[in-house]
Amino acid sequence: ISCHNTPLANMLMHGVGRSLKGASLNEFVQPGEESQRFAVNIAANANGHDGSPIVGMFSGCMRDSLQNRIRVLFYHVPYFALGGQLRHLIGLREESLDIEGDRERRTESADLAL
């Protein structure tokens, strides 16, 4: 995380106004299979079909400071900065599921850009 992002810290209940600058986003992804899937998706978007970065979106789970699962959509835009260094712009959208009978209705809130 390259900048102070208090909305992300608030969503993850790490303290109001706390900065997560310098932390790896992967630290907040649900450990185990979710963390591996996150890394695979980031790498796949960064290397595209012809070796060029491609924009991607994928779902996953993060965890808050109390270890609760938070379902999110990751919006990933890899790009090359000046000097050719690969960088990543990642946006988040928190998802919640409302279950009505046998149907699931997906609602989305809390857009965040890192």
PyRosetta script that sets phi, psi and omega in degrees:
from pyrosetta import init, pose_from_sequence

init()
pose = pose_from_sequence("ISCHNTPLANMLMHGVGRSLKGASLNEFVQPGEESQRFAVNIAANANGHDGSPIVGMFSGCMRDSLQNRIRVLFYHVPYFALGGQLRHLIGLREESLDIEGDRERRTESADLAL")
pose.set_psi(1, 119.7)
pose.set_omega(1, -170.2)
pose.set_phi(2, -96.3)
pose.set_psi(2, -4.2)
pose.set_omega(2, -179.8)
pose.set_phi(3, -143.3)
pose.set_psi(3, 166.2)
pose.set_omega(3, 176.5)
pose.set_phi(4, -67.8)
pose.set_psi(4, 123.8)
pose.set_omega(4, -177.7)
pose.set_phi(5, -132.1)
pose.set_psi(5, 81.4)
pose.set_omega(5, -177.6)
pose.set_phi(6, -67.2)
pose.set_psi(6, -31.4)
pose.set_omega(6, 176.2)
pose.set_phi(7, -60.3)
pose.set_psi(7, -36.8)
pose.set_omega(7, 177.4)
pose.set_phi(8, -67.2)
pose.set_psi(8, -45.0)
pose.set_omega(8, 178.5)
pose.set_phi(9, -60.1)
pose.set_psi(9, -39.4)
pose.set_omega(9, 178.6)
pose.set_phi(10, -66.4)
pose.set_psi(10, -44.2)
pose.set_omega(10, -179.9)
pose.set_phi(11, -60.1)
pose.set_psi(11, -37.8)
pose.set_omega(11, -178.1)
pose.set_phi(12, -89.2)
pose.set_psi(12, 6.1)
pose.set_omega(12, 178.2)
pose.set_phi(13, 54.8)
pose.set_psi(13, 45.7)
pose.set_omega(13, 177.3)
pose.set_phi(14, -98.7)
pose.set_psi(14, 9.3)
pose.set_omega(14, 177.3)
pose.set_phi(15, 116.0)
pose.set_psi(15, 136.2)
pose.set_omega(15, -180.0)
pose.set_phi(16, -64.1)
pose.set_psi(16, 126.1)
pose.set_omega(16, 177.3)
pose.set_phi(17, 78.1)
pose.set_psi(17, 1.0)
pose.set_omega(17, 179.9)
pose.set_phi(18, -69.7)
pose.set_psi(18, 142.0)
pose.set_omega(18, 177.7)
pose.set_phi(19, -94.6)
pose.set_psi(19, 139.5)
pose.set_omega(19, 175.1)
pose.set_phi(20, -108.3)
pose.set_psi(20, 13.2)
pose.set_omega(20, -178.5)
pose.set_phi(21, -55.0)
pose.set_psi(21, 133.5)
pose.set_omega(21, 179.4)
pose.set_phi(22, 91.8)
pose.set_psi(22, -14.5)
pose.set_omega(22, 178.7)
pose.set_phi(23, -80.6)
pose.set_psi(23, 154.6)
pose.set_omega(23, 174.4)
pose.set_phi(24, -87.6)
pose.set_psi(24, 133.6)
pose.set_omega(24, 179.2)
pose.set_phi(25, -58.1)
pose.set_psi(25, -32.3)
pose.set_omega(25, -179.2)
pose.set_phi(26, -61.9)
pose.set_psi(26, -22.0)
pose.set_omega(26, 176.9)
pose.set_phi(27, -63.2)
pose.set_psi(27, -24.9)
pose.set_omega(27, -175.2)
pose.set_phi(28, -104.0)
pose.set_psi(28, -0.2)
pose.set_omega(28, 176.1)
pose.set_phi(29, -82.4)
pose.set_psi(29, 142.0)
pose.set_omega(29, 179.6)
pose.set_phi(30, -51.7)
pose.set_psi(30, 127.6)
pose.set_omega(30, -176.9)
pose.set_phi(31, -66.0)
pose.set_psi(31, 164.8)
pose.set_omega(31, 177.6)
pose.set_phi(32, 87.4)
pose.set_psi(32, -131.6)
pose.set_omega(32, -175.7)
pose.set_phi(33, -59.0)
pose.set_psi(33, -40.2)
pose.set_omega(33, -180.0)
pose.set_phi(34, -62.9)
pose.set_psi(34, -42.4)
pose.set_omega(34, -179.8)
pose.set_phi(35, -64.2)
pose.set_psi(35, -40.6)
pose.set_omega(35, 177.8)
pose.set_phi(36, -66.0)
pose.set_psi(36, -41.9)
pose.set_omega(36, 179.3)
pose.set_phi(37, -64.3)
pose.set_psi(37, -39.4)
pose.set_omega(37, 177.1)
pose.set_phi(38, -59.0)
pose.set_psi(38, -49.2)
pose.set_omega(38, -179.2)
pose.set_phi(39, -62.3)
pose.set_psi(39, -40.8)
pose.set_omega(39, 178.8)
pose.set_phi(40, -63.4)
pose.set_psi(40, -45.0)
pose.set_omega(40, 179.9)
pose.set_phi(41, -64.7)
pose.set_psi(41, -41.7)
pose.set_omega(41, 178.6)
pose.set_phi(42, -62.4)
pose.set_psi(42, -45.3)
pose.set_omega(42, -179.7)
pose.set_phi(43, -65.6)
pose.set_psi(43, -40.5)
pose.set_omega(43, -179.2)
pose.set_phi(44, -63.3)
pose.set_psi(44, -42.4)
pose.set_omega(44, 179.0)
pose.set_phi(45, -68.3)
pose.set_psi(45, -36.1)
pose.set_omega(45, -177.8)
pose.set_phi(46, -69.6)
pose.set_psi(46, -25.9)
pose.set_omega(46, -176.6)
pose.set_phi(47, -108.4)
pose.set_psi(47, -6.1)
pose.set_omega(47, 174.5)
pose.set_phi(48, 38.4)
pose.set_psi(48, -170.2)
pose.set_omega(48, -178.3)
pose.set_phi(49, -78.1)
pose.set_psi(49, -35.8)
pose.set_omega(49, -177.6)
pose.set_phi(50, -109.9)
pose.set_psi(50, 17.0)
pose.set_omega(50, -179.1)
pose.set_phi(51, 90.7)
pose.set_psi(51, -7.1)
pose.set_omega(51, 178.3)
pose.set_phi(52, -91.2)
pose.set_psi(52, 147.7)
pose.set_omega(52, 178.0)
pose.set_phi(53, -63.6)
pose.set_psi(53, 145.4)
pose.set_omega(53, 176.0)
pose.set_phi(54, -129.3)
pose.set_psi(54, 151.7)
pose.set_omega(54, 177.6)
pose.set_phi(55, -76.4)
pose.set_psi(55, 140.4)
pose.set_omega(55, -179.8)
pose.set_phi(56, -145.1)
pose.set_psi(56, 161.4)
pose.set_omega(56, 176.3)
pose.set_phi(57, -136.9)
pose.set_psi(57, 136.8)
pose.set_omega(57, 177.3)
pose.set_phi(58, -153.0)
pose.set_psi(58, 156.4)
pose.set_omega(58, 180.0)
pose.set_phi(59, -95.7)
pose.set_psi(59, 158.8)
pose.set_omega(59, 179.0)
pose.set_phi(60, -169.3)
pose.set_psi(60, -174.4)
pose.set_omega(60, 178.9)
pose.set_phi(61, -128.8)
pose.set_psi(61, 132.1)
pose.set_omega(61, 172.8)
pose.set_phi(62, -106.3)
pose.set_psi(62, 177.0)
pose.set_omega(62, 177.7)
pose.set_phi(63, -133.3)
pose.set_psi(63, 142.6)
pose.set_omega(63, 179.1)
pose.set_phi(64, -90.5)
pose.set_psi(64, -174.6)
pose.set_omega(64, -176.2)
pose.set_phi(65, -66.4)
pose.set_psi(65, -17.3)
pose.set_omega(65, 177.5)
pose.set_phi(66, -98.4)
pose.set_psi(66, 9.8)
pose.set_omega(66, 179.2)
pose.set_phi(67, 71.2)
pose.set_psi(67, 17.2)
pose.set_omega(67, 174.5)
pose.set_phi(68, -75.4)
pose.set_psi(68, 143.7)
pose.set_omega(68, 177.9)
pose.set_phi(69, -78.5)
pose.set_psi(69, 135.9)
pose.set_omega(69, 176.0)
pose.set_phi(70, -124.4)
pose.set_psi(70, 116.2)
pose.set_omega(70, 178.4)
pose.set_phi(71, -76.9)
pose.set_psi(71, 130.4)
pose.set_omega(71, -178.9)
pose.set_phi(72, -138.2)
pose.set_psi(72, 158.8)
pose.set_omega(72, 166.2)
pose.set_phi(73, -103.6)
pose.set_psi(73, 132.5)
pose.set_omega(73, 175.8)
pose.set_phi(74, -101.0)
pose.set_psi(74, 129.1)
pose.set_omega(74, 173.0)
pose.set_phi(75, -108.5)
pose.set_psi(75, 116.8)
pose.set_omega(75, -171.1)
pose.set_phi(76, -117.9)
pose.set_psi(76, 125.2)
pose.set_omega(76, 177.3)
pose.set_phi(77, -126.2)
pose.set_psi(77, 97.7)
pose.set_omega(77, 175.2)
pose.set_phi(78, -80.8)
pose.set_psi(78, 146.4)
pose.set_omega(78, 179.1)
pose.set_phi(79, -154.1)
pose.set_psi(79, 162.4)
pose.set_omega(79, 177.1)
pose.set_phi(80, -99.5)
pose.set_psi(80, 125.1)
pose.set_omega(80, 177.9)
pose.set_phi(81, -81.1)
pose.set_psi(81, 174.0)
pose.set_omega(81, 174.5)
pose.set_phi(82, -56.7)
pose.set_psi(82, 137.4)
pose.set_omega(82, -176.7)
pose.set_phi(83, 90.8)
pose.set_psi(83, -1.5)
pose.set_omega(83, 175.0)
pose.set_phi(84, 83.1)
pose.set_psi(84, 8.3)
pose.set_omega(84, -179.6)
pose.set_phi(85, -77.2)
pose.set_psi(85, 130.5)
pose.set_omega(85, 177.5)
pose.set_phi(86, -72.6)
pose.set_psi(86, 126.9)
pose.set_omega(86, 178.5)
pose.set_phi(87, -124.5)
pose.set_psi(87, 165.1)
pose.set_omega(87, -177.1)
pose.set_phi(88, -133.1)
pose.set_psi(88, 126.9)
pose.set_omega(88, 170.6)
pose.set_phi(89, -103.8)
pose.set_psi(89, 119.6)
pose.set_omega(89, -175.9)
pose.set_phi(90, -124.8)
pose.set_psi(90, 125.4)
pose.set_omega(90, 174.2)
pose.set_phi(91, -108.0)
pose.set_psi(91, 154.0)
pose.set_omega(91, -179.6)
pose.set_phi(92, -126.3)
pose.set_psi(92, 146.1)
pose.set_omega(92, 170.7)
pose.set_phi(93, -134.6)
pose.set_psi(93, 120.4)
pose.set_omega(93, 178.5)
pose.set_phi(94, -72.1)
pose.set_psi(94, 138.6)
pose.set_omega(94, 177.9)
pose.set_phi(95, -113.5)
pose.set_psi(95, 147.4)
pose.set_omega(95, 169.4)
pose.set_phi(96, -134.1)
pose.set_psi(96, 147.8)
pose.set_omega(96, 179.6)
pose.set_phi(97, -110.5)
pose.set_psi(97, 125.8)
pose.set_omega(97, 174.0)
pose.set_phi(98, -105.1)
pose.set_psi(98, 123.3)
pose.set_omega(98, -178.5)
pose.set_phi(99, -100.8)
pose.set_psi(99, 121.6)
pose.set_omega(99, 178.1)
pose.set_phi(100, -122.0)
pose.set_psi(100, 102.5)
pose.set_omega(100, -177.7)
pose.set_phi(101, 64.6)
pose.set_psi(101, -124.4)
pose.set_omega(101, 179.7)
pose.set_phi(102, -94.7)
pose.set_psi(102, -1.5)
pose.set_omega(102, -176.9)
pose.set_phi(103, -98.4)
pose.set_psi(103, 148.0)
pose.set_omega(103, 170.3)
pose.set_phi(104, -111.2)
pose.set_psi(104, 134.8)
pose.set_omega(104, 175.1)
pose.set_phi(105, -119.2)
pose.set_psi(105, 124.5)
pose.set_omega(105, -177.1)
pose.set_phi(106, -92.6)
pose.set_psi(106, 128.0)
pose.set_omega(106, 174.2)
pose.set_phi(107, -118.5)
pose.set_psi(107, 150.7)
pose.set_omega(107, -175.7)
pose.set_phi(108, -129.0)
pose.set_psi(108, 143.1)
pose.set_omega(108, 178.5)
pose.set_phi(109, -154.2)
pose.set_psi(109, 175.8)
pose.set_omega(109, 171.8)
pose.set_phi(110, 59.4)
pose.set_psi(110, 63.2)
pose.set_omega(110, 174.0)
pose.set_phi(111, -66.1)
pose.set_psi(111, 132.5)
pose.set_omega(111, 177.9)
pose.set_phi(112, -135.3)
pose.set_psi(112, 141.7)
pose.set_omega(112, 172.7)
pose.set_phi(113, -120.2)
pose.set_psi(113, 134.8)
pose.set_omega(113, -179.9)
pose.set_phi(114, -101.9)
pose.dump_pdb("model.pdb")
